[in-house]
Amino acid sequence: MPKHFLMCRPDYFAVEYAINPWMNPEAGADREVAIRQWEGLKSAYEELGHEVSLIDPIDGLPDMVFAANGALVVGGRVYGARFTFPERGAEGPAYLRWFTERGYPALEPTHVNEGEGDFLTLDEVILAGTGFRTDVVAHQEAQEYLGRPVVSLKLVDPRFYHLDTALFPLDGRNVAYYPGAFSKGSQEVLRVMFPDAVIATAEDAEVLGLNAVSDGRNVVINAEATGLQLELKRRGYEVIPVDLSELRKAGGGPKCCTLEIRGEK
């Protein structure tokens, strides 16, 4: 089934501060290259038959391109984001406003959470990350509002500061993930829940290969994650490699740029 994605063109993208280990303001980033790479990602989705809506970028919010962090949408209901760092604080209201102006029922959150950066939705449950950005109490708030069971997972490696850098749903019932990003207890939870999961290597995780988007058949993935691509092909998935090397300088990949709108209002 075609999916509906919300994206934000990186017109103001820059690496101006460091709020994760990937960011180095002294090295900077090439905005024009980032825009071309982002356009390639958007085109890949459209060529697969998915719908892409756009939110207007805001000057002064260089990370707004990472739309996944802006909200969580399940069943046409929107759970808004409240960012950890003040540098990104204005993004939460901007994304929430986009949805409310279009008639979506929405909740302004009480607790710190970074949207689909730390909430990944399957058919029956939502997997939720904590440890670096999203408060675990936000998991409970999301569960109460969305009426979907939420399973908490603890992240322990600062390179994988959001859940979507360490795990992605392959479909509604299975996932791919890198065990080293998670606490021992969370590794065991994942092992029990997903005995047939695709297990990524450190090499593929370290190029944000798990910051991928799957529609159940096609997987849009960072081009450098070659080992993971081969395993996905072996499992029967179609793999669409994309180059987002400039956006990775801020810790982002395909999923970071992509907020899924599940269910219409």
N, C-alpha and C positions, 0 to 999 in steps of 0.2 A: 504494500500500500504506500502511495506517496506520502511523504512527510511534509510538515510545514515548519520552516526554520526562520528565526529572526537573526539578522546580522547587522553589523555596524561597520561601514567603510572606514578604513584607518586614515582619514584625512588629517588627523592631528596626532598620529602615532609618533612616539618618541620614547627613548629610554632616559628619563630625566631624574629618576630616583631609583633606589634599590630596596625593594620590599620582598624579594625572594632571591635565592642563590643564583638564578640565571641572569639577573640584571646587573649591568655594569655601565653606569652613566658615562664613564670616561671613554668606553668603546663606542657608545652610541648605536644608532641604527639608521639605515637608509629608508626614509619614508616612501620614496617613489618605488623602490623595489618591494617594500612591504605592500603597497597598494596593488602592484601587479600580481604579486603572489596571492593576495586576498581575492582579487578578481578571478584568478584561476580556480580557487576553492569554490567560490560562488558559482562559477560556470560548471564545475564538476557536479554540484548538486542539481542544477537545472537540467543538465544533460541526462541525469538519472531520473528525471521526472518529478523532482521535489519542488515545492513552492518555497520561494525565498522572499520574505518581507524585510524591509529595511527601517532602522531607526536612525534619525539624523545624528551624526557625531556632534560633540560639543567641544569647542575650543577650550583648552585647559584640562581636558580629561584624556590624556594620551593612551590610557588602557581601556577606554570604552569599546574599542574593537573587540574585546574579549566578552562577547555578548552572553556566553554561557553563565557568567557570574551574576548577571543582572536579575535573575528570577528563577523560580521553579514553577512550571505549568503542568498540571495534571487534571484531566477531566474538565478542561476549560476554566479551571480556577487557578489564580496566580498567588503564589507565596513570594512576597517581595524579598529583596536582599538588603542586608545592613552590613556594610563593609568593615573589616578590621582596621584598616589603615585610613587615616584622614585623606590621603592623596586620592583615594578612590571613593570617598564618602558620597559625593554628589551623583554617582552613577546609579545608586539604588533608587532614589526618587525619580530620576530620569526614565529608567526602564519601567517603573511602576506607573508613571504618568502615561507612557505609551500604551500600556494595556488598559488602563481605566478610561482613557479617551476613546477607546474602541469598544467599550462596554463590557470588558471582562470583569467578573467579580474578583476582588483582590484583597489581600491582607497585608497591611504594613507590619513588618515583623517587630516584635519586642526584643528579640535576641539576635546576636551577631551570627550571620550566615552569608555565604557567598554563592547562593543560587545553585545552578547545576555544576558549578565547580566542585561542590561537595555533596550534591544530591543526584544520584543516577537511578533512573526509573526503569523497572522491569514490569512484567505483566501483573504480578501480585504484590510486590514489595518495592520499597525504595531503599537503596543502599546509601548510607550517609557517612561522610568522612568527618573526623574531628582530630584535633591534635595540633594544628597550626592556625587555622582560620575560623572555622565554624564551631561555635559553642555547642556542646552536646545537648543542652537544653533546647536549642533550636530544632533538634531532631524531634523532640516531643511536640513542640509547637507546630511543626509541619504535619506531623501525624494527626494531630487533633483537627487541623484545618482541612487537610486533604482527604482524611478518612482512608488512608492507605498505610499498612504496617511499614515502619521504618526500622531498619537494622543498622545499628551504629558500628563503625569500623574505625580503629585508631591508626592514624598515620604516624610514623616515627622517623622518617628520613626527610630532612628539610628540602631536599631537591624535589620531592614529590609532596608539595605543600597543599595541594588539592587532591581530592579523590580522583578527579578526571585526568590526573597525570599518571595514575598508577593502575587504573582499571577502566574498562569500557564494556557496556553490554553488547554482546554479539547479536542477541535477539531478546525476546521477552523472558527467556528462561536460563540463559547461559551468559558467561562473561569471559573476558581475557584479563589477566592481571599479572603484576610483578610482586611476588611474595615479600621480597625484601623491603618494600615500602611500608609494610604493616607490622603491628605488634604481633607477638606470638599468639595471643588469644584470638586476634582478628584473622590471622592466617588459618587457624583451626576452624573458625566460623566459615570462612570462604571455602575451605576444603570440604566441609560437610555439606554446605549449601550447593556447591558447584563441583561435583566430582569429575565432571567432564570438561572443566574449564581449559582454556588455552593459557598455558603458563609462559610468560615472556621472560627472556633473559635480561640480565643487567644491561647488556650492550644495547638492546632495543629500547629498554626503559629510559636509558640515559640520553636518547635522542627524541624523547617524548613520543615514542611509538605507540604508547597506550592512550595518548590524547587523540583518539580516533573516533570516527562516527560510522556506525553500522546501521543499515536499514533492514537487517535480517538476511540480506543476500550480498549486498555490496558494502565494502569497507573502505572508507576514505581515510588515508593514513599517511603519516610523514614518510617521505620517500626513503629516508636513511634507515628506516627500521626493516632491513632486508630479511633478517631471520624470521621475524614475526610475519612478514608478508608471505614467506614460503610456507609457514605452518598454517596460516589462514587459507591459502590456496589448497593445501593438502586436505583441509577440512571441508572444502567445497565452496568457499567464499570467492567472490570476484573482488579483486583488490585494485583500488584506484589510488596510486601514489601521487602525492602533491608536495610541492616545495614551499615550505613556510619558514625558511631559515631566518629571515629577518624578524618575524614575529616571535620566533623561539628565543631571540635575544631578550625578550621580556618574559619568557617562561610560558609562551603560548603555542598552541598547535591547532589542528582542525577543530577539535571539540571546543576549545576555549573560544573560538570565533563563532560558535553555533549554539543558539538557544532553541531547543525544540518546543514548539507550541502543540501540546497534546490535548486534543478535544477542543471543539469550538465553543465559544461562550454561549 
